[in-house]
């Protein structure tokens, strides 16, 4: 059955260089969908740098880049020109279904096209744990986004949930039909050739209090001291500019404890650099206080890298404790330290956990599986329209 899809999301200029989880998930799904000869895929995105509409074809899909001049996304979703522009453009495109990956779905109450919204991470979950410059606006942003989301859920009939954690949260706020479909990851991670260095712990996520970067580094310092490990590096990829005050505290701790040659803050990495880091990592670790469904955990699993992660929010739904990795309480630095030692000191356990994680990743996160499930969601929505 031929199907014309309008997919609204952030989308990179260079398809091999997505920025962040939503762009990566959209690109991976889009590339898998267009392998189906019955799919006519149109990507719609708003770009503030544009003055006129730009349309182009890329990898079997059509990209529509709409100029966006409204400065504040939240207000734009409620009453702005961007909201009206997106709605009108999609209707003129006349797709069979519109698939939103962005918060503009909350403002599409007048869209006369069957619609589904993939909720990657509601702002009402994220804002309370933000820090740095953006965190100072919590008292304004949280009630505003709470209003926007609640208003949007009144008209959104179909939601794709990327994690049981998100589904549980949304079921308390929305009467929409829920379709569980995980985010797809890039095929390259399943094909990655490991050159494991048993002395590399790798983590990724912008350096911030939400990611618990300082707690991770303190746990690593305790591990080094207690177990006498004189070689292992903790390599952390992630934005160093979003919360400069927190980064300064992290750097001060690293210098004070003489860890500058052992704790490496890599900054923001592109896809090629991330792949290189995962190639040599023996263990991936993420001890955040709040995450929905981190792409980098799925990518590590696909590459057969064992994972240590928090037992909070969406992470326990990705990693099977003592099977594909270890779950830890992010507030218990002693348990994080012990988990580090458990995997760094045991090659056979790392291989066993890595193999199990890869098997789970193939079943849940491979682009073909996710594309097939997504097309099934479209069919169910259209059949009931």
Phi and psi in degrees as a GROMACS rama.xvg file:
@    title "Ramachandran Plot"
@    xaxis  label "Phi"
@    yaxis  label "Psi"
@TYPE xy
-67.9662  139.299  UNK-2
-141.813  132.586  UNK-3
-105.07  121.418  UNK-4
-115.114  130.367  UNK-5
-105.091  115.167  UNK-6
-112.852  117.675  UNK-7
-99.1978  124.71  UNK-8
-168.771  169.127  UNK-9
-65.6928  145.861  UNK-10
-151.55  131.082  UNK-11
-74.4148  154.627  UNK-12
-67.0722  -40.3816  UNK-13
-105.779  115.801  UNK-14
-62.8912  -22.9193  UNK-15
-84.7699  -1.0826  UNK-16
-129.199  60.7315  UNK-17
-69.2004  151.172  UNK-18
-113.077  110.781  UNK-19
87.8383  171.768  UNK-20
-67.1883  -40.9576  UNK-21
-66.5809  -45.244  UNK-22
-61.1276  -44.8493  UNK-23
-61.507  -45.974  UNK-24
-63.0098  -40.7056  UNK-25
-65.4276  -46.4145  UNK-26
-60.2437  -46.8984  UNK-27
-62.7433  -42.3979  UNK-28
-66.6104  -44.8887  UNK-29
-59.8321  -45.68  UNK-30
-63.9379  -32.688  UNK-31
-75.1112  -39.1634  UNK-32
-63.4978  -41.2023  UNK-33
-73.7745  -6.83363  UNK-34
-70.2742  -19.4789  UNK-35
-83.633  119.515  UNK-36
-64.6978  -14.8515  UNK-37
-88.2144  -2.15645  UNK-38
-98.4748  126.908  UNK-39
-111.969  100.567  UNK-40
-103.661  129.73  UNK-41
-122.517  122.354  UNK-42
-96.773  127.529  UNK-43
-116.065  130.984  UNK-44
-143.491  154.316  UNK-45
-101.071  135.999  UNK-46
-133.619  123.639  UNK-47
-70.1958  -23.3401  UNK-48
-79.4846  -9.5304  UNK-49
-91.2534  149.309  UNK-50
-110.199  -23.6554  UNK-51
-134.563  160.005  UNK-52
-60.8855  139.135  UNK-53
-126.892  126.022  UNK-54
-122.591  136.385  UNK-55
-152.881  162.823  UNK-56
-106.371  143.941  UNK-57
-153.012  121.4  UNK-58
51.1093  39.5888  UNK-59
85.044  7.93018  UNK-60
-128.586  161.109  UNK-61
-105.45  128.683  UNK-62
-105.987  123.328  UNK-63
-111.834  111.518  UNK-64
-105.946  111.929  UNK-65
-95.6117  136.195  UNK-66
-67.3041  138.832  UNK-67
-126.996  113.511  UNK-68
-107.972  -6.19057  UNK-69
-79.2425  127.245  UNK-70
-76.1987  -26.3864  UNK-71
-119.013  114.005  UNK-72
-59.0508  -45.3436  UNK-73
-58.9883  -45.1066  UNK-74
-69.7335  -36.3408  UNK-75
-60.0959  -39.7162  UNK-76
-64.0339  -32.004  UNK-77
-83.6672  -51.4248  UNK-78
-139.82  4.38169  UNK-79
-82.007  173.989  UNK-80
-72.6345  -30.3096  UNK-81
-62.414  -43.4151  UNK-82
-57.2475  -48.978  UNK-83
-66.5981  -37.5971  UNK-84
-64.5833  -44.2908  UNK-85
-64.7638  -45.91  UNK-86
-60.622  -48.696  UNK-87
-63.3654  -42.0107  UNK-88
-65.6218  -42.8871  UNK-89
-64.5212  -42.248  UNK-90
-62.5903  -39.6662  UNK-91
-68.7397  -30.538  UNK-92
-68.9337  -28.2646  UNK-93
56.9132  56.5401  UNK-94
-80.0597  167.384  UNK-95
-72.0958  -33.7261  UNK-96
-151.224  147.541  UNK-97
-110.15  129.738  UNK-98
-119.29  112.913  UNK-99
-97.9122  136.441  UNK-100
-115.29  6.6486  UNK-101
-128.464  163.675  UNK-102
-65.9345  -11.6295  UNK-103
-61.2042  -16.8249  UNK-104
-56.6927  -32.9072  UNK-105
-63.0637  -22.253  UNK-106
-102.503  12.5704  UNK-107
-97.6643  36.7308  UNK-108
-65.1861  -20.29  UNK-109
-101.371  4.0383  UNK-110
-70.0891  124.8  UNK-111
-100.775  51.8013  UNK-112
-141.979  138.66  UNK-113
-54.6012  137.801  UNK-114
-138.304  147.731  UNK-115
-135.663  146.784  UNK-116
-124.486  118.162  UNK-117
-84.7376  115.661  UNK-118
-91.0846  108.882  UNK-119
-85.5823  -30.2927  UNK-120
177.737  97.8321  UNK-121
-55.3453  139.488  UNK-122
-60.7722  -28.848  UNK-123
-69.3395  -15.9185  UNK-124
-87.069  -40.8365  UNK-125
-78.6406  -40.3096  UNK-126
-58.798  -43.1247  UNK-127
-60.0647  -22.4808  UNK-128
-107.604  10.5854  UNK-129
-76.2685  154.55  UNK-130
-137.618  -177.422  UNK-131
74.8059  -157.257  UNK-132
-59.5208  -44.4456  UNK-133
-69.8119  -28.4503  UNK-134
-67.684  -20.5047  UNK-135
-71.8468  -13.6353  UNK-136
-98.2849  13.4735  UNK-137
-55.4726  -43.2716  UNK-138
-64.1649  -23.1593  UNK-139
-94.1236  -46.1833  UNK-140
-70.6292  -38.0448  UNK-141
-63.1799  -50.9491  UNK-142
-65.1453  -32.4514  UNK-143
-64.3923  -48.6344  UNK-144
-71.1534  -29.3272  UNK-145
-62.3417  -41.3291  UNK-146
-66.3646  -45.4845  UNK-147
-60.8604  -46.2121  UNK-148
-66.6408  -48.1268  UNK-149
-61.2026  -38.6705  UNK-150
-64.7885  -41.8629  UNK-151
-66.4148  -39.1567  UNK-152
-65.4227  -15.4577  UNK-153
-70.3685  -24.8845  UNK-154
-115.642  -13.6273  UNK-155
-80.5453  118.143  UNK-156
-96.5372  -20.5145  UNK-157
-135.631  126.492  UNK-158
-131.088  132.452  UNK-159
-93.6628  126.719  UNK-160
-107.9  127.523  UNK-161
-86.9859  -4.25039  UNK-162
-157.499  145.111  UNK-163
-58.0158  -29.1911  UNK-164
-60.1067  -46.5186  UNK-165
-66.3876  -40.9326  UNK-166
-61.9786  -42.7776  UNK-167
-61.4621  -40.5395  UNK-168
-65.5277  -43.9592  UNK-169
-73.5029  -31.4814  UNK-170
-62.1792  -20.3821  UNK-171
-84.6673  -9.88868  UNK-172
-124.038  -15.288  UNK-173
-136.036  148.096  UNK-174
-98.9415  9.81328  UNK-175
-66.4467  156.779  UNK-176
-71.207  134.66  UNK-177
-106.854  133.034  UNK-178
-122.596  110.412  UNK-179
-76.8274  115.954  UNK-180
-143.562  120.339  UNK-181
-71.9598  164.27  UNK-182
-73.4107  142.802  UNK-183
-82.5273  145.576  UNK-184
-111.787  163.108  UNK-185
-66.8048  141.303  UNK-186
-58.9913  -26.4157  UNK-187
-59.3026  -27.5378  UNK-188
-72.873  -25.8998  UNK-189
-76.4265  -21.2274  UNK-190
-101.799  2.1007  UNK-191
-62.337  129.723  UNK-192
-92.7256  111.545  UNK-193
-71.5471  140.401  UNK-194
-130.076  60.7216  UNK-195
-56.7245  133.511  UNK-196
-109.894  114.634  UNK-197
-63.7233  -6.95045  UNK-198
-108.514  29.9461  UNK-199
-128.491  117.753  UNK-200
-98.8927  129.35  UNK-201
-119.668  137.075  UNK-202
-135.04  157.096  UNK-203
-147.442  138.929  UNK-204
147.637  139.473  UNK-205
-55.9749  137.789  UNK-206
-68.4765  111.171  UNK-207
-163.416  167.823  UNK-208
-66.6988  -34.8799  UNK-209
-62.3464  -37.6229  UNK-210
-79.7616  -7.0488  UNK-211
58.528  39.4989  UNK-212
-60.5533  -43.5046  UNK-213
-65.451  -40.6317  UNK-214
-62.0549  -38.5165  UNK-215
-63.0227  -44.8412  UNK-216
-67.7446  -39.646  UNK-217
-61.7743  -41.4398  UNK-218
-62.5372  -40.2463  UNK-219
-64.8159  -41.8699  UNK-220
-60.8668  -41.2075  UNK-221
-65.904  -38.9409  UNK-222
-61.2956  -47.2781  UNK-223
-59.145  -44.9066  UNK-224
-67.7131  -46.2089  UNK-225
-72.0823  -38.8022  UNK-226
-101.905  2.13799  UNK-227
64.9858  28.5501  UNK-228
-78.5169  116.552  UNK-229
-105.104  5.44881  UNK-230
-122.539  -35.297  UNK-231
-59.8984  136.504  UNK-232
-103.883  144.576  UNK-233
-107.114  111.6  UNK-234
-108.602  123.293  UNK-235
-120.647  116.429  UNK-236
-95.329  141.474  UNK-237
155.627  156.832  UNK-238
-58.1438  129.659  UNK-239
-104.347  6.1426  UNK-240
-110.151  -13.839  UNK-241
-75.7462  -27.7673  UNK-242
-141.468  76.5194  UNK-243
-66.0744  -29.8542  UNK-244
-66.6652  -42.5727  UNK-245
-67.41  -40.4553  UNK-246
-60.1481  -38.9241  UNK-247
-62.9078  -39.8772  UNK-248
-64.6437  -41.4528  UNK-249
-62.3996  -47.9498  UNK-250
-61.7145  -39.2941  UNK-251
-61.9668  -42.8193  UNK-252
-64.1697  -44.9065  UNK-253
-60.0339  -45.2886  UNK-254
-68.1159  -41.8672  UNK-255
-61.6667  -33.378  UNK-256
-101.808  17.7482  UNK-257
52.8175  46.8231  UNK-258
-111.716  12.8959  UNK-259
-60.8131  -29.1168  UNK-260
-92.58  0.562846  UNK-261
-117.316  -27.1132  UNK-262
-111.652  111.954  UNK-263
-111.519  114.785  UNK-264
-89.8023  110.548  UNK-265
-87.2369  -15.3898  UNK-266
76.3224  -165.808  UNK-267
-76.1409  131.639  UNK-268
-113.763  147.403  UNK-269
-84.0328  178.312  UNK-270
-60.6067  -40.3889  UNK-271
-64.8768  -41.9497  UNK-272
-68.0112  -38.9094  UNK-273
-61.6954  -42.9293  UNK-274
-60.643  -41.8101  UNK-275
-61.1963  -43.9487  UNK-276
-64.158  -41.9181  UNK-277
-67.2456  -31.9546  UNK-278
-56.8951  -40.5792  UNK-279
-100.207  -2.52734  UNK-280
-72.9832  138.055  UNK-281
-88.2114  -32.3531  UNK-282
-147.527  138.59  UNK-283
-99.4846  140.558  UNK-284
-137.199  133.813  UNK-285
-143.834  110.622  UNK-286
-112.643  43.6613  UNK-287
-66.8153  156.383  UNK-288
-83.001  -24.1303  UNK-289
-149.187  122.423  UNK-290
-150.318  152.057  UNK-291
-96.0056  -65.8387  UNK-292
-154.77  75.6458  UNK-293
-57.8472  126.68  UNK-294
-59.363  -35.8621  UNK-295
-68.8923  -26.7244  UNK-296
-67.4335  -46.4524  UNK-297
-61.5365  -40.3423  UNK-298
-65.5737  -40.1933  UNK-299
-64.0188  -42.8679  UNK-300
-61.0135  -43.5019  UNK-301
-61.1424  -32.8279  UNK-302
-85.7841  7.78775  UNK-303
63.8531  36.2119  UNK-304
-100.939  125.449  UNK-305
-64.6524  150.531  UNK-306
-122.789  134.344  UNK-307
-108.894  124.599  UNK-308
-149.282  170.038  UNK-309
-68.1155  152.139  UNK-310
-91.9295  27.6942  UNK-311
-112.06  153.577  UNK-312
55.862  -127.456  UNK-313
-84.8623  -12.4901  UNK-314
-65.56  -39.3727  UNK-315
-63.4518  -18.9091  UNK-316
-80.0068  -12.5184  UNK-317
-98.1628  -40.407  UNK-318
-108.503  128.38  UNK-319
-87.7715  115.436  UNK-320
-59.3929  130.019  UNK-321
63.7169  19.8511  UNK-322
-129.808  -53.4136  UNK-323
-113.562  -1.24694  UNK-324
173.567  -165.583  UNK-325
-127.044  133.6  UNK-326
-97.6944  137.27  UNK-327
-133.07  153.294  UNK-328
-78.6989  118.676  UNK-329
-63.6198  -17.0335  UNK-330
-90.9514  -5.64924  UNK-331
-107.132  89.2787  UNK-332
-67.707  -23.2531  UNK-333
-67.6095  -41.0389  UNK-334
-68.3907  -33.5345  UNK-335
-65.7298  -44.6726  UNK-336
-57.7212  -46.1778  UNK-337
-66.422  -37.0712  UNK-338
-64.8551  -39.9017  UNK-339
-56.326  -49.2537  UNK-340
-64.9716  -39.4242  UNK-341
-58.0787  -38.793  UNK-342
-90.6375  -39.5684  UNK-343
-65.4614  -26.5389  UNK-344
-94.4083  2.29816  UNK-345
-138.182  96.8728  UNK-346
-63.6562  -43.9476  UNK-347
-64.5561  -36.6913  UNK-348
-68.2312  -39.1025  UNK-349
-60.5828  -43.6425  UNK-350
-66.9231  -40.605  UNK-351
-64.18  -48.3154  UNK-352
-63.584  -41.8151  UNK-353
-61.3395  -42.2504  UNK-354
-64.6054  -41.5218  UNK-355
-64.9587  -42.0642  UNK-356
-62.0486  -40.9389  UNK-357
-62.4574  -42.3903  UNK-358
-60.2634  -45.1181  UNK-359
-63.7391  -38.9902  UNK-360
-65.1838  -40.2556  UNK-361
-60.9851  -41.1414  UNK-362
-72.2129  -30.9791  UNK-363
-108.559  -37.577  UNK-364
-115.156  -2.80473  UNK-365
-66.7834  139.95  UNK-366
-56.3281  -38.2469  UNK-367
-64.622  -43.296  UNK-368
-63.6195  -45.7873  UNK-369
-66.3391  -40.2825  UNK-370
-63.5892  -41.9833  UNK-371
-62.8783  -43.3527  UNK-372
-65.2643  -38.2206  UNK-373
-66.1976  -43.068  UNK-374
-62.9266  -34.1646  UNK-375
-65.4419  -38.9486  UNK-376
-61.7698  -46.4718  UNK-377
-56.1294  -46.1253  UNK-378
-61.3824  -42.1445  UNK-379
-63.4691  -40.593  UNK-380
-67.3043  -44.7942  UNK-381
-68.6211  -34.9305  UNK-382
-68.7898  -24.234  UNK-383
-101.849  0.118219  UNK-384
